[in-house]
């Protein structure tokens, strides 16, 4: 009888267990494991950016930080994106944003770090044309608006 209850409990536990994380190619998973030890992948989506195939991997790091990493199918880490508090935006970026968008209301910030370059900062804001995003280099140079 005890064995029967144990089997029932195990079956019930398996039915309520978290679903398997989405499948990423082995090279992508290996890169994430090296770059973010003890992280948990929450989503892995194939996409095409600027004419190149890549995987957008959403993960939670060991310190519970939400991160998005873009990884090439061969496992090359392309870029890491992470939300940051507005007070962590570099002063040069904040100053350049305020000069370009004096009436805008900042709503959020994301640090984007390419594997082979310096970080940039994407700032989400509401302005006269609705919700937009503007990207600036670390030293405050305007890159683009979306």
Secondary structure, DSSP 4 states (H G I P E B T S, - for coil): -HHHHHHHHHHHHHHTSPPPPPP--HHHHHHHHHHSTT-EEEEEEEEEETTEEEEEEEEE-TT--EEEEEE-TTS-EEEEEEEE-GGGS-HHHHHHHHHH-TT-EEEEEEEEEETTS--EEEEEEEETTEEEEEEEETTS-EEEE-
